[in-house]
Amino acid sequence: MLHIEKLTDGLSLFKALGSEVRLEIVQLLVEHPMNMNELAGKLHITNGALTTHIKKLEECGVVVTSNDSIGHGNQKICQVALDRLLVDIKNAPAVAENSCYVDLKVGRYSGCQVLPTCGLATAERVIGEVDDYRYFSHPDHFDADILWFTQGYVEYQVPNFASRHGKITKLTVSAELSSEAPGVNSQWPSDISFYVNDILVGTWTSPGDFGDVRGIFTPHWWFPNWNQYGLLKMLSINDQGTFLDGLLISDVRIADLKLDGAQTFSLRFAVDPKAANVGGLTIFGKTFGNYAQDIQVSLAYRDGAEAVQ
């Protein structure tokens, strides 16, 4: 898979695909590899013209060729090199002047209490045994890029790199989340709560545990009847309240969290056993799901003279 994070980075690819002939080449090769003679015959063009098109597709990594000496002569075999292409139309927002930003790997939690169904995995393998909560304490949990549980919580200690003399004005958390059903179930609601410094800032009801299609970044070895992807949620807390994807979900304000001057603060994702919908939680890291990111946390702050205004 090729992931283009900025439109300018994909210029050569867009130029290569900006031809009806080259698009037809890709469509033919998706069905099965062909040698140059077969491909030229299908397209009704000369081998010389085909060579020019293939070269442009090779240069941007869409097609690869190899020599096949079996049969008559030495024929180049052409095949598609990419199985997926992901293009981010919107560039990542620039970090503001007075802000700090931290990526939290999914497995680097500082505390947890979970109940089955549950488990963890790295990009290469499942950690320990599925549905055995003891493996959430295994040293390998730091490498986990996905985790899931039916009820309980995981908690992260987040470093605070805002100015020591600044006033924090906004906390933002972004993560890909879903419910956790036995197997998968797109209609499996779960009340997922967010805590900062042990203060409940809000709750979101996840609609389900999604497995209808494989996640864009989910590894190929991952089991088809397991969690495939989630929904990207943005939690934001400022002096007006707590918002999820821009909608107010509670009256908890940034001042209530007492973040100013703190070296660290805690961030907890939880499914309360007394919630109306106890449907579990899955957190996806950058090698699982549909978004190539870990848990992203940012703080905006006013510094120096600005902070006392």
N, C-alpha and C positions, 0 to 999 in steps of 0.2 A: 504494500500500500504506500502511496505517496501522499504526504500531508503538506500542503502549501499553506503556510501561516500568514503570508503577506502576498497580495496580488502581484506586486513587483517581482517577487521571487519566481512566479510562474510564467513569466513573459515568454520564455523559449518554448514552454509546453503549449501555451495558448497559440503561439504562431504555428507550431507543428500541427496542431489539431484544427487550424483555420483553413482547412482544405477538404473539400468533399471527397477527393480521392483518398486522402490519408485517413479520413474517418471511415471510409469503406474498407480500407486495409485493416484497420483495427477491428471492425465488426466481423470481417471474415476470419481473422486470426483468433478472435475470442472463441469461435466455434471449434477450431482445431488448428494446429501448426500446419504450414504449407511451405514447399520449396519455392524458389523464385519463379520457376517456369509455370508452376500451377497458379501462383498468385497473379502473374502477369496475364495468363490466359483468362482467369476469372474477371479481371478488370478491363480486358481488351486494350492493354497498353504494351509498349515495348519494354524489354528487360532494362534498357538504359534509363527510361523514364521511371520505372519502378525503383531502380537502384537509388535515384535521387530522393524519392519519397521515403524509402526505408532508412536512408542515412539520417534524414531529419528526425524520424521517429526514434532511431537509436540514440541520437545525441541527447534527447530529453528523457531517455529511460523508459519509453513506452513499449518499445519492441527490442528484442535481442535476436541475433542471428548466430547460427553455428554451422560448421561445415559437415556435410554428410557424404562420405565417400562410398556408401553402399549404392549399388546400381550403376547406371550409366553416368560416367563423369563425376565431377565433384560439385554437388549442389548445395547452396546455402539454404538452411532451414530457418524460417522466420516464425517467431511466436511472441505473444504478448507477455511482457515482463511484470505488469501490474495487475493485481486483482481488484484494487479499489483506488479511487482518487478522491481526496477530501480537500476542498478549498475553503478557507476562511475568508469570506467577503469582507467582514468587518475586522479591522486590525485590532489587536489588543490595546486597551486604553493606556495612554502614557501615564506614568506614575507622577502624581502631582508633586510640586516642590516640597511641601511639608507633609510627607507621608512616608510610611515604612511598610514593607511587604514581606510576608513569610509564607513559604510553601510547607505544608505539613504532610509528610508521607502517611498514608492511611494506617500503616501498622505501628507508627511511632507514638502510640498512646501511652499515657503515664499510669493509667488505672482503668480497670474494667470490672464489670460484674454482668455476666451474660448467661442466658439459658438457651438450650437447643430448641429448634434447629439452629446450628451455628457452625462457623468455620472461618478459616483464613487461607489465603493463597498468595504466592508470589506470581510473577509473570511466567514462571516455569513450572510450578508445582503446588499442590495442596500441602499446607503445613500440618503435619501430624495426621490425625484421623478426624473425619467430618463428624459433627455433633458431639464431640468431646470437648467441653468448655475448658478443660485443663490446658489445652494447647494455646489458649489466649495468653498464658503465662510463659510459654516456651520462648527462649531467647530469640528464636527465628521470627517472632512476631514483628520485630522491627523492620523486616524485609517485606512484609505483606503489602500487596497492592489492591486487595479487596478483602472485605470482611463482612460477615452477616450474622445476625442473631434474632431470636424471636422476641425476647424482652430483656431489659437491663440497660446497660450504658457502656460507652467508651468515653474516656476523658483525656484531653490533651493539655499539656502545659505549653502555652504560647509565649515566646520571648517578646518583650516590649522594647522595641528599638526607637520609640519616639523620644524626642528631646527630654532630658531630665527636668528641664525648666518649662516645658511646654504644657499646653492644655489640650487633651485629646477631645476632638469634636465628632469623630465618627469611627465606628468599627464596622467592617464589612467582612463577611464570610461567604465563600462560594464553594459548593460541593455538589457532586453528582450522587443522588440518593434514590432509593426505592424501598418498597416493603420487602419482607422476606417470607415467602410462602413455602410450604413443603413442595419441592419442585418449582414450578413457576405458575403464576396466575395473575393476569392483567387486571382482574377485578378482586383485589385483596387489599382493602384500605387499612392503613396503619397510622396512628397518631404519633408523630415523631417530634419530640420536644428538644429545645435548644436552651442550654444553660451557660451563663458566663459568670464566673466567680460564684457559683452555686445559686445564682439568681435565675429563675425561669423567665426567659425573655420572650418566649412564644412557642407555639406548636403548629405544625403543618401536617395535614392528613395526606399521606401519599396514597395515590389511587390504586397502586398495584405493584406486583413483582413481574417485571417484563421479560419475556422470553420468546416473543413471536418471531424475532429475527436476531441474528448474531450481532452483538455490539460492534461498532466500527473498529474499536481497538482491542476487543476481547480476543485473547490468544486462540489460535486454531485448535489447540489441544483441549480447550475448555469444553465441558460436557454440554450438549445441546439442550438438555432439560434443566439446566441451572441458570441462575440470574445472568442476564446478558447485558443489560444497560439500565440506566436510571434517568432521572430528570435533573437538569442543572438548576439548582436553587441558589438564590442570592439573598442572604440575610444582612440587613443593614440597620444599625442602631445609631441615632443621632440625638440632637437636643429636642426633637419633636416626638420621638417614640421609636418603636421597633417595627421594621417593615420587611416583608418577604416579597421579593420580585416587585417592589414598588408599592405594595398594598399594606396598610397599617394592620398589624396583628396584635399589638399590645402597647400599653402606655409606658413601658420601661424605657427610660432615657439614658443617654450615655453617662450622665453624672451619677446615676444610680449604681453604676458598675464599679466605681472607684478605681479607675485604671491609671490616673495621673500619678507618675512617679513610681509605679510598681515595676519590679524587675520582670515578672511574669504574670500571666493570668490564666485561668482555666477555661476551657471550652469543652462542653459535654454534649454528646448526642445520645438521646435516651428514648426508650419505649417503656412507659410506665405500666406496670402490671394492672393498675386500676383504670387505665385509659379506656375510653369507649371502644376504640379499635386497636386491639393488641395484635398488630399484623407484622411486627418485626421491622428490621432495618438492615439495609445493605448500603455500604459506602464503597464507591468505586474510585480507584486511583487512576493514574495516567495510562496504564497499560490494560485497562478494562473499560468497558462501556463505550459511550459515544463522545466523550470529551477527554482530550489528552491533558488532563490536569490532576493534581493532587488537591487536597483541601487548601484553599487559598485564603489567607487572612491579611487584611490591611488595616492600618490605623492612619487616620488623618488628624493633624494637630496644628495648633497655633503656637508659635515659638516666640520667646523673648518678649519684646514690647507688645506684640500682637496679643499675647495671652492675657494681659491685664486690662485690655480695653473692654 
